[in-house]
Amino acid sequence: MASEYLKWKYRDVKPDGPPRELTKKEKLANWFYYYKWWLVVGAVLLVCLGSILWSALGIGKVRPDHIFAYVGERALPEDCVDALQRELATLGQDVNGDGRTVVELRQYPTGGDASDPESSSQYAYAYSAKLMADLNQGESYFFLLEDPEGFQKGYQILAGPDGQLAPEGDDGVAGKVLPWTGCPALAGLDLGSYEADTLSGGTVTGDCQELLSGLYLARRGFYYEKQAVRHEADGALWAILTEGAVFS
């Protein structure tokens, strides 16, 4: 048998004769023959564990310093998103100390394809779940809203001018949101133009500032002081974005 052959392959005599001392190389080859599959299994488990730790620790990932959440019926064109992230980064600060300032704009579109109601409903539900996770974890501090009234009624998370949450049951937006065009810092950003694909297979172009001009800027409030402390740098950026703006 093959195993029996390998077991005795390093003897100078027949199996029933006295064995000789194996060399280091022979011992290693003999050990590898019997344990090679354990090595393979161990290597696979090590790779899986390393991958899990890599993801959990966020190694190699770009960590945003400021997070904005856009909530509107349709997703914003990537050209506008990229330009907005880039320009906002020039106003922010390197919060996590990695040597660069990064702004992330997360999109939570509430609509879908009107011609396919079932798909549209699933689409909206998926993004609603992601938004809830974002709010529960206290990640996004800034909000760009298409329908601030509907958002506040649904989540009651927006802060007033003093940065505090409104009393329970106060689902109005007075003193909580600022129109994009009413914020000189936002209206003055150089965002250029965009080109996006349409559902019919064509393309549409436009001006990013014009597209965003109908949005409203808001920030979230926190129930606990510990949560607010985590976003002190966001508060500084908020002051920059709202300089010269007046709440209605």
Summary of the structure (lengths in Angstrom):
residues: 248
radius of gyration: 29.6
end to end distance: 89.2
largest distance: 100.5
contacts: 642
relative contact order: 0.13
helix: 44%
strand: 16%
